[in-house]
Amino acid sequence: MTNIKEKVADCLVRAGSTFREDQKEAYRRAIADESNSQSCWVMQQVLDNAIVAEERRSPLCDDTGIPHLFLEVGKNRSVTGEMMQEIMEGVELGLRQLPGRPMAIMGDDNARIDQSGGLNPDSGALKPSPILIKPVDEDVIRLTVLMLGGGPAIRGITQRIFHKHNVDVVIDEIVNRAKEGVSKLGCSPCVLAVGIGRSQFEATSMMMEAMVYGDFNKQTDFERKITEKVNEANIGPLGLGGKHSVLATFAKVGPQRASGVRIVALRPCCCFEPRRASVEL
């Protein structure tokens, strides 16, 4: 465990500075398919900038994001308090190396809410969100770091949908909310992250898991329908119009209960998200 801290720090830097290969391929496909010259130019700039960021190991965006941690633990593995402490120290180190934008607000509860406590100038002072832990069949302990920005969080929504025993009803509700979020986000094309669960917590957890496992090259029929329907709105990158408002949808459906309601968490991820990287510890 002596190098866990360094592994986590490197993982965070990669998450904040690197497009995965499936992400690059999705942009290339969209650029080749787009007939709107302005929208095509926007997507080319995003891709070009991402390649430069990867080469320089520099942030993909000025909003470097809040670290969200997803830990997979095999049944023959164990996680100790010491390991958790090293993970947190690695996050702190990675934020300084990236570097992360200083965003930690100082002070008590009231001061943090109204920002009267001021900003901590140390990038490493930014605390990650509560960690999610998932048991897996693999013989592994694997950490995925997601760097999630503020714009998508502002445009995201957790809602109840009356499904009427029809999946298409749920899809149409997601699409309607997604169109509004994408049109107001600005930094598009988007990736839609969707989680469906029995409670707000579970739906949000499913949404995060969807971002961890999502693959631009592998879309289910459920995901593809959402993408296609939102793209029919002709919002386009930066709202300039075109066929590619959304590059993909990453969705995770969790356990459901006998009820007329489904709880859905939706995040219109920005043009650089999901910013993610994984490492085995």
Sequence and secondary structure as in RCSB ss.txt:
>XXXX:A:sequence
MTNIKEKVADCLVRAGSTFREDQKEAYRRAIADESNSQSCWVMQQVLDNAIVAEERRSPLCDDTGIPHLFLEVGK
NRSVTGEMMQEIMEGVELGLRQLPGRPMAIMGDDNARIDQSGGLNPDSGALKPSPILIKPVDEDVIRLTVLMLGG
GPAIRGITQRIFHKHNVDVVIDEIVNRAKEGVSKLGCSPCVLAVGIGRSQFEATSMMMEAMVYGDFNKQTDFERK
ITEKVNEANIGPLGLGGKHSVLATFAKVGPQRASGVRIVALRPCCCFEPRRASVEL
>XXXX:A:secstr
 TTHHHHHHHHHHHHHH   HHHHHHHHHHHHH   HHHHHHHHHHHHHHHHHHHHT  SSSS  EEEEEEEEET
T    HHHHHHHHHHHHHHHHHTT     B SSHHHHHHTTT B S GGG      EEEEESSS EEEEEEEE H
HHHHH EEEEEE TT HHHHHHHHHHHHHHHHHHH S SEEEEEEEESSHHHHHHHHHHHHHH BTTB  HHHHH
HHHHHHTT   GGGS SS SEEEEEEEE    SSSEEEEEEEEE TT SEEEEEE 
